[in-house]
Amino acid sequence: MIYKFRLNKFVAHCGICSRRKAAELVKEGKIKVNGIVETNPAIEVTRDDKIEYEDNVIVMEEKLVYLLLNKPRNAVTTMDDEQGRKTVWDIVKDKVDVRVFPVGRLDRNTTGLLLLTNDGDLAHKLSHPSYKVKKIYQVTTDKDVTQAHLDQIADGLTLHDGLAMVDGVSHVRGGQKNEVGIDIHIGKNRIVRRIFEHLGYEVVKLDRVFYAGLTKKDLPRGWSRFLSEKEVIMLKHFSVRK
């Protein structure tokens, strides 16, 4: 039996990028099928077809890798950087023998949990808004956050790109009044920073401490580890729906 794959799924499984990004690459004319530029992500291909990206033949990865990184500050969430800045790939490349890519993004100065994988299907699920992936951030601001402002955040703020709803927000237990925990599932660009900036605060530290059921337990800043089989199963079947 000859298995067929949508072109964007095939490209994603080659460990180049996520499935969403793969569709963009196809539409931009950066993928060739049997020597001809193909711009339809939905076209079906097989392993026998010659698929090229930037004139290099790409093949589907057989080994799926799931790596959890506690991202440090001053690292960009890309595989390479034209400005020569440190990337998350620089941090993990010595641990893996296949190309992995980050699921979602963290700002350069945002720290905390970041998943890297070559599993395009899982990356697509975790990135899609309909799965409502749970993320918890610890926020440190330049001044104390009032209870009134926490109530406003909890009720939902209207930003320039629409309503920003959170699942929970409170001062960090045992912390200072400028330390806030925020539970969120929406994935808009810089959403946590923009929520606090909207209310007149400057975010001086932002750390993602929980992502889709995964925590930073026993994972120091700048370190990474492979997910256990149990964690992979949890991600694929349960946490993406939390």
Kinemage of the C-alpha trace (Angstrom):
@kinemage 1
@onewidth
@group {chain A} dominant
@subgroup {mainchain}
@vectorlist {calphas} color= white
{ca met a 1} P 0.000 0.000 0.000
{ca ile a 2} L 1.357 3.426 -0.987
{ca tyr a 3} L 0.774 6.047 1.692
{ca lys a 4} L -0.023 9.554 0.549
{ca phe a 5} L 0.525 12.749 2.525
{ca arg a 6} L -0.603 16.324 2.064
{ca leu a 7} L 2.418 18.293 0.926
{ca asn a 8} L 2.464 20.607 3.948
{ca lys a 9} L 2.322 17.597 6.296
{ca phe a 10} L 5.168 15.912 4.405
{ca val a 11} L 7.328 19.043 4.680
{ca ala a 12} L 6.561 19.405 8.400
{ca his a 13} L 7.574 15.811 9.025
{ca cys a 14} L 10.941 16.526 7.447
{ca gly a 15} L 11.812 18.513 10.573
{ca ile a 16} L 12.034 21.866 8.800
{ca cys a 17} L 9.157 23.691 10.471
{ca ser a 18} L 5.632 23.357 11.809
{ca arg a 19} L 2.776 22.287 9.537
{ca arg a 20} L 1.357 25.820 9.488
{ca lys a 21} L 4.728 27.239 8.441
{ca ala a 22} L 5.098 24.424 5.910
{ca ala a 23} L 1.868 25.530 4.243
{ca glu a 24} L 3.280 29.060 4.011
{ca leu a 25} L 6.507 27.770 2.425
{ca val a 26} L 4.485 25.926 -0.204
{ca lys a 27} L 2.282 28.933 -0.984
{ca glu a 28} L 5.395 31.095 -1.301
{ca gly a 29} L 6.734 28.768 -4.002
{ca lys a 30} L 9.661 27.493 -1.953
{ca ile a 31} L 8.865 23.796 -2.359
{ca lys a 32} L 9.419 21.708 -5.495
{ca val a 33} L 7.741 18.390 -6.239
{ca asn a 34} L 9.594 16.293 -8.785
{ca gly a 35} L 11.455 19.349 -10.042
{ca ile a 36} L 8.413 21.617 -10.367
{ca val a 37} L 7.437 24.410 -7.973
{ca glu a 38} L 4.211 23.482 -6.182
{ca thr a 39} L 2.082 26.126 -4.446
{ca asn a 40} L -0.837 23.966 -3.283
{ca pro a 41} L -0.250 22.695 0.301
{ca ala a 42} L -3.085 20.175 -0.041
{ca ile a 43} L -1.656 18.270 -2.987
{ca glu a 44} L -0.874 14.665 -2.082
{ca val a 45} L 2.616 13.230 -2.377
{ca thr a 46} L 4.320 9.973 -1.454
{ca arg a 47} L 7.738 9.035 -0.122
{ca asp a 48} L 8.697 8.141 -3.704
{ca asp a 49} L 8.255 11.751 -4.870
{ca lys a 50} L 11.288 14.035 -4.944
{ca ile a 51} L 10.525 16.940 -2.597
{ca glu a 52} L 12.946 19.879 -2.470
{ca tyr a 53} L 13.318 22.914 -0.225
{ca glu a 54} L 15.858 25.547 -1.255
{ca asp a 55} L 17.029 23.074 -3.939
{ca asn a 56} L 17.860 20.435 -1.322
{ca val a 57} L 16.018 17.120 -1.278
{ca ile a 58} L 14.150 16.639 1.996
{ca val a 59} L 12.904 13.374 3.487
{ca met a 60} L 10.449 12.572 6.245
{ca glu a 61} L 11.978 12.015 9.668
{ca glu a 62} L 11.466 8.540 11.069
{ca lys a 63} L 12.589 9.427 14.598
{ca leu a 64} L 10.298 11.782 16.500
{ca val a 65} L 11.967 13.916 19.153
{ca tyr a 66} L 10.334 15.921 21.956
{ca leu a 67} L 12.601 18.275 23.878
{ca leu a 68} L 11.571 20.600 26.693
{ca leu a 69} L 13.761 23.679 27.201
{ca asn a 70} L 13.795 26.133 30.102
{ca lys a 71} L 14.657 29.056 27.857
{ca pro a 72} L 17.059 31.680 29.238
{ca arg a 73} L 16.913 35.409 28.546
{ca asn a 74} L 18.562 36.815 25.414
{ca ala a 75} L 17.836 33.747 23.295
{ca val a 76} L 15.603 34.151 20.239
{ca thr a 77} L 12.992 31.529 19.408
{ca thr a 78} L 14.262 30.714 15.937
{ca met a 79} L 16.535 28.137 14.367
{ca asp a 80} L 18.925 30.764 13.016
{ca asp a 81} L 19.250 34.520 13.299
{ca glu a 82} L 20.474 36.953 10.645
{ca gln a 83} L 21.794 39.279 13.370
{ca gly a 84} L 23.931 36.563 14.873
{ca arg a 85} L 22.050 36.450 18.170
{ca lys a 86} L 21.917 33.306 20.297
{ca thr a 87} L 19.019 31.040 19.311
{ca val a 88} L 17.207 28.203 21.037
{ca trp a 89} L 18.718 25.889 18.402
{ca asp a 90} L 22.193 26.920 19.571
{ca ile a 91} L 21.221 25.736 23.049
{ca val a 92} L 19.843 22.293 22.136
{ca lys a 93} L 21.637 21.279 18.920
{ca asp a 94} L 24.265 19.192 20.719
{ca lys a 95} L 21.545 17.065 22.337
{ca val a 96} L 19.744 15.925 19.196
{ca asp a 97} L 20.747 14.258 15.951
{ca val a 98} L 17.682 15.470 14.038
{ca arg a 99} L 16.388 18.938 13.296
{ca val a 100} L 13.757 20.112 15.773
{ca phe a 101} L 11.814 23.365 15.778
{ca pro a 102} L 10.084 25.375 18.512
{ca val a 103} L 6.350 25.076 19.095
{ca gly a 104} L 5.157 28.668 19.294
{ca arg a 105} L 7.362 31.529 20.390
{ca leu a 106} L 8.722 33.236 23.462
{ca asp a 107} L 10.082 36.775 23.243
{ca arg a 108} L 13.838 37.154 23.404
{ca asn a 109} L 13.663 38.365 27.012
{ca thr a 110} L 10.922 35.970 28.098
{ca thr a 111} L 12.146 32.894 29.940
{ca gly a 112} L 10.627 29.528 30.700
{ca leu a 113} L 9.135 26.486 29.067
{ca leu a 114} L 9.503 25.966 25.335
{ca leu a 115} L 8.827 22.697 23.527
{ca leu a 116} L 10.930 21.743 20.508
{ca thr a 117} L 10.037 18.814 18.259
{ca asn a 118} L 10.040 17.450 14.726
{ca asp a 119} L 6.502 16.105 15.167
{ca gly a 120} L 4.586 18.401 12.848
{ca asp a 121} L 1.161 17.028 13.779
{ca leu a 122} L 1.660 17.635 17.496
{ca ala a 123} L 3.126 21.088 16.860
{ca his a 124} L 0.065 21.962 14.795
{ca lys a 125} L -2.311 20.828 17.543
{ca leu a 126} L -0.474 22.678 20.286
{ca ser a 127} L -0.374 25.863 18.212
{ca his a 128} L -3.997 25.846 17.084
{ca pro a 129} L -6.325 28.162 19.084
{ca ser a 130} L -9.137 25.592 19.161
{ca tyr a 131} L -7.106 23.344 21.467
{ca lys a 132} L -6.864 26.063 24.141
{ca val a 133} L -3.474 24.988 25.447
{ca lys a 134} L -3.018 26.087 29.050
{ca lys a 135} L -0.035 28.332 29.818
{ca ile a 136} L 0.883 29.927 33.131
{ca tyr a 137} L 3.266 32.875 33.365
{ca gln a 138} L 4.860 34.552 36.343
{ca val a 139} L 5.026 38.289 35.738
{ca thr a 140} L 7.192 40.816 37.580
{ca thr a 141} L 6.280 44.456 36.963
{ca asp a 142} L 8.030 47.750 37.694
{ca lys a 143} L 5.516 48.606 40.438
{ca asp a 144} L 2.863 46.978 42.612
{ca val a 145} L -0.184 45.700 40.727
{ca thr a 146} L -3.438 46.809 42.315
{ca gln a 147} L -6.306 44.455 43.025
{ca ala a 148} L -8.521 46.677 40.898
{ca his a 149} L -6.280 46.077 37.903
{ca leu a 150} L -6.189 42.335 38.589
{ca asp a 151} L -9.991 42.396 38.542
{ca gln a 152} L -9.937 44.231 35.207
{ca ile a 153} L -7.574 41.645 33.752
{ca ala a 154} L -9.778 38.828 35.063
{ca asp a 155} L -12.848 40.393 33.420
{ca gly a 156} L -11.017 40.719 30.089
{ca leu a 157} L -9.320 43.735 28.556
{ca thr a 158} L -10.050 45.102 25.104
{ca leu a 159} L -6.770 45.630 23.269
{ca his a 160} L -6.206 46.950 19.750
{ca asp a 161} L -6.637 43.437 18.305
{ca gly a 162} L -9.670 42.444 20.327
{ca leu a 163} L -10.657 41.061 23.697
{ca ala a 164} L -7.885 39.500 25.799
{ca met a 165} L -9.456 36.907 28.058
{ca val a 166} L -7.482 35.111 30.764
{ca asp a 167} L -8.361 31.992 32.718
{ca gly a 168} L -7.030 33.266 36.021
{ca val a 169} L -4.852 35.995 37.524
{ca ser a 170} L -3.632 36.740 41.047
{ca his a 171} L -0.678 37.940 43.076
{ca val a 172} L 1.928 35.202 43.510
{ca arg a 173} L 1.376 33.515 46.868
{ca gly a 174} L 4.158 34.530 49.245
{ca gly a 175} L 5.540 37.023 46.732
{ca gln a 176} L 5.574 40.789 46.386
{ca lys a 177} L 2.669 42.849 45.086
{ca asn a 178} L 4.520 43.354 41.793
{ca glu a 179} L 4.603 39.580 41.192
{ca val a 180} L 1.569 38.164 39.412
{ca gly a 181} L 0.621 34.744 38.119
{ca ile a 182} L -1.505 34.686 34.984
{ca asp a 183} L -3.223 31.634 33.498
{ca ile a 184} L -3.969 32.015 29.800
{ca his a 185} L -4.664 29.993 26.679
{ca ile a 186} L -4.890 32.594 23.918
{ca gly a 187} L -1.760 32.858 21.789
{ca lys a 188} L -1.762 36.409 20.493
{ca asn a 189} L 1.627 38.024 19.961
{ca arg a 190} L 3.157 39.429 23.192
{ca ile a 191} L -0.245 39.115 24.826
{ca val a 192} L 0.904 38.981 28.463
{ca arg a 193} L 3.197 41.980 28.115
{ca arg a 194} L 0.497 43.941 26.280
{ca ile a 195} L -2.097 43.238 28.972
{ca phe a 196} L 0.062 44.834 31.646
{ca glu a 197} L 1.356 47.625 29.402
{ca his a 198} L -2.274 48.527 28.664
{ca leu a 199} L -2.725 49.242 32.378
{ca gly a 200} L 0.461 51.299 32.697
{ca tyr a 201} L 2.894 48.674 33.938
{ca glu a 202} L 6.291 47.724 32.560
{ca val a 203} L 7.018 44.009 32.596
{ca val a 204} L 10.576 43.581 33.860
{ca lys a 205} L 10.490 39.774 34.058
{ca leu a 206} L 8.264 37.261 32.305
{ca asp a 207} L 8.631 33.532 32.915
{ca arg a 208} L 6.481 30.709 31.516
{ca val a 209} L 6.240 28.172 34.321
{ca phe a 210} L 3.573 25.823 32.905
{ca tyr a 211} L 2.827 24.703 29.350
{ca ala a 212} L 0.252 22.090 28.283
{ca gly a 213} L 0.672 20.031 31.450
{ca leu a 214} L 4.482 20.382 31.554
{ca thr a 215} L 6.314 22.174 34.366
{ca lys a 216} L 9.845 23.400 35.099
{ca lys a 217} L 10.377 20.894 37.910
{ca asp a 218} L 14.036 19.761 38.028
{ca leu a 219} L 14.826 21.784 34.892
{ca pro a 220} L 17.211 24.688 35.618
{ca arg a 221} L 17.308 27.766 33.396
{ca gly a 222} L 19.114 27.066 30.119
{ca trp a 223} L 18.773 23.291 30.452
{ca ser a 224} L 16.661 20.932 28.387
{ca arg a 225} L 15.411 17.370 28.681
{ca phe a 226} L 13.605 14.816 26.548
{ca leu a 227} L 9.972 14.177 27.350
{ca ser a 228} L 9.063 10.821 28.820
{ca glu a 229} L 6.816 8.471 26.880
{ca lys a 230} L 4.074 9.210 29.402
{ca glu a 231} L 4.399 12.961 28.776
{ca val a 232} L 4.247 12.512 24.997
{ca ile a 233} L 1.073 10.441 25.310
{ca met a 234} L -0.391 13.076 27.635
{ca leu a 235} L 0.345 15.850 25.135
{ca lys a 236} L -1.140 13.984 22.209
{ca his a 237} L -4.317 12.835 23.906
{ca phe a 238} L -5.132 15.064 26.839
{ca ser a 239} L -3.308 18.303 27.546
{ca val a 240} L -3.929 19.895 24.162
{ca arg a 241} L -7.581 20.060 25.151
{ca lys a 242} L -7.118 21.585 28.602
